[in-house]
Amino acid sequence: MKCFMGLAMYRLDLRDCRSIKDKRRIVKSIIDRVGNGKTTAIREVGDPDLWKSSKLAVVCLSDSEKSAKNYLTRTREVMEAIGVVVVEAGQYVFSADDVVESILCQGE
């Protein structure tokens, strides 16, 4: 069985936030709507003390490349649907074989 890993990084503009509390509410809303689960993870990776911006990382595992891409696209759509401005986005899908091969090559 094939396994694919989707990885996305999003830089968000949170200009409507008035405090860290507002920012945390928005980030939590994104995480709740996208979901953290057995095959997915979403986490804030930027500076948590900056309340006008955020950087989120999303990782998902899937048995098809198409489904991993769809999940990452849906994640961005969720952010935009709640009014978050995505300033910068990078979305990538790797096969598990590619990831393992890359790790093994680095060890040589």
C-alpha positions in Angstrom: 0.0 0.0 0.0 1.2 3.5 -0.9 1.4 6.2 1.7 1.5 9.9 1.0 2.4 12.8 3.3 0.9 16.3 2.7 2.8 19.3 4.2 1.6 22.9 4.1 2.9 26.1 5.6 0.6 29.1 5.8 1.5 32.6 6.8 -1.6 34.4 8.0 -2.5 38.1 8.3 -4.6 38.6 11.4 -4.9 42.4 11.2 -8.4 42.3 12.9 -6.9 40.8 16.1 -6.8 43.2 19.0 -4.9 40.9 21.4 -3.2 37.6 21.8 -6.6 36.3 23.1 -8.2 37.1 19.7 -5.4 35.4 17.9 -5.6 32.3 20.0 -9.4 32.2 19.3 -8.9 32.3 15.6 -6.1 29.7 15.6 -8.2 27.4 17.8 -11.1 27.8 15.4 -9.0 26.8 12.4 -7.6 23.8 14.3 -11.1 22.7 15.4 -12.6 23.1 11.9 -9.7 21.4 10.1 -9.2 18.8 12.9 -6.2 17.2 14.6 -6.6 13.5 14.4 -4.9 10.2 13.8 -3.8 11.1 10.3 -3.5 14.9 10.6 -1.8 17.5 12.6 -2.0 21.3 12.6 0.2 23.5 14.7 1.2 27.1 15.1 4.9 27.3 14.3 5.4 31.1 14.2 6.0 33.4 17.1 3.0 33.0 19.4 3.5 36.5 20.9 2.9 38.2 17.6 -0.9 38.8 17.5 -1.2 40.4 14.1 0.2 37.3 12.2 0.5 33.6 12.5 2.3 30.8 10.8 0.6 27.4 10.7 2.0 24.0 9.7 -0.3 21.3 8.5 0.7 17.6 8.0 -1.6 14.8 6.8 -1.2 11.2 5.9 -3.2 9.5 3.1 -3.3 6.5 0.9 -3.5 8.7 -2.2 -1.8 11.7 -3.5 -5.1 13.3 -4.6 -6.7 12.9 -1.2 -3.6 14.5 0.5 -3.8 17.5 -2.0 -7.5 17.8 -1.4 -7.1 17.9 2.4 -4.5 20.7 2.1 -6.7 22.7 -0.3 -9.7 22.3 2.1 -7.5 23.5 5.0 -6.8 26.8 3.1 -10.5 27.1 2.2 -11.5 26.8 5.9 -9.1 29.6 6.8 -10.4 31.9 4.1 -14.0 31.0 4.9 -13.6 32.4 8.5 -12.0 35.6 7.1 -8.4 34.9 7.6 -6.1 36.3 5.0 -3.5 33.8 3.8 -0.5 35.9 2.8 1.8 33.1 1.8 1.2 29.4 1.3 3.3 26.4 0.3 1.7 23.0 -0.2 3.7 19.8 -0.9 2.8 16.1 -1.2 5.5 13.4 -0.9 5.3 9.7 -1.1 6.5 7.8 2.0 9.1 6.1 -0.2 10.6 9.5 -1.2 10.8 10.7 2.4 12.5 7.5 3.6 14.9 7.5 0.6 15.8 11.1 1.3 16.5 10.4 5.0 18.6 7.4 4.2 20.7 9.4 1.6 21.4 12.1 4.2 22.9 9.4 6.5 25.6 8.4 4.0 
